[in-house]
Amino acid sequence: MRTLRTAAIVLSAALSSTSVPAQVPQDQSGATETEERRHAPKTDLMWNLIGALGLIGLSGLWRRSDNDGYTDDPI
């Protein structure tokens, strides 16, 4: 009975509400920020290389362990 009542409440709430757009367009004269980025020159390679170098640099922070997996690693 409790499940039926909960399902009825959820169903009535879903049917009584209307969908609302995420963003209401205010001015249609200019391009959106996403369209501007799509038409901009592609500089992804540079940023991807910088990010890859940063991730490689983080590997130097990895502490080597002599733990064999059977004993606890000291902190």
C-alpha positions as CSV (number, residue, x, y, z in Angstrom):
1,M,0.0,0.0,0.0
2,R,2.8,2.4,0.8
3,T,4.5,1.7,-2.5
4,L,1.3,2.3,-4.4
5,R,0.8,5.6,-2.6
6,T,4.3,6.7,-3.2
7,A,4.0,5.8,-6.9
8,A,0.7,7.7,-7.2
9,I,2.3,10.8,-5.6
10,V,5.3,10.7,-7.9
11,L,3.2,10.1,-11.0
12,S,0.8,13.0,-10.1
13,A,3.8,15.3,-9.5
14,A,5.4,14.4,-12.8
15,L,2.1,14.9,-14.7
16,S,1.2,18.2,-13.0
17,S,4.5,19.9,-13.7
18,T,5.6,21.3,-17.0
19,S,9.1,21.2,-18.5
20,V,11.1,24.4,-18.3
21,P,13.9,25.2,-20.7
22,A,17.4,25.3,-19.1
23,Q,18.2,28.7,-20.6
24,V,15.8,31.2,-22.2
25,P,17.5,32.9,-25.1
26,Q,17.5,36.6,-24.6
27,D,19.1,37.9,-27.8
28,Q,19.4,36.0,-31.0
29,S,21.7,38.5,-32.8
30,G,25.1,37.1,-31.7
31,A,26.7,33.7,-31.7
32,T,26.7,31.8,-28.5
33,E,29.9,31.0,-26.6
34,T,29.9,27.4,-27.8
35,E,29.6,28.5,-31.4
36,E,32.5,31.0,-30.9
37,R,34.7,28.2,-29.5
38,R,33.8,25.9,-32.4
39,H,34.9,28.5,-35.0
40,A,38.0,29.5,-33.1
41,P,41.4,28.2,-34.2
42,K,42.1,24.7,-32.7
43,T,44.7,24.9,-29.9
44,D,43.8,21.6,-28.3
45,L,47.1,19.9,-29.1
46,M,49.1,22.4,-27.1
47,W,46.9,22.1,-24.0
48,N,46.8,18.3,-24.4
49,L,50.6,18.2,-24.4
50,I,50.9,20.4,-21.4
51,G,48.4,18.2,-19.6
52,A,50.2,15.0,-20.5
53,L,53.5,16.5,-19.3
54,G,51.8,17.4,-16.0
55,L,50.5,13.8,-15.6
56,I,53.9,12.4,-16.3
57,G,55.3,14.8,-13.7
58,L,52.8,13.5,-11.1
59,S,54.3,10.0,-11.5
60,G,57.4,11.3,-9.8
61,L,55.4,11.8,-6.6
62,W,54.6,8.0,-6.5
63,R,56.3,6.5,-3.5
64,R,58.0,3.2,-4.1
65,S,57.0,0.5,-1.6
66,D,58.8,-2.6,-0.5
67,N,55.4,-4.0,0.5
68,D,55.1,-7.6,-0.7
69,G,51.3,-7.6,-0.4
70,Y,51.2,-9.9,2.6
71,T,52.1,-7.4,5.3
72,D,50.9,-3.9,6.1
73,D,52.8,-1.0,4.6
74,P,54.1,1.4,7.4
75,I,52.7,4.9,7.2
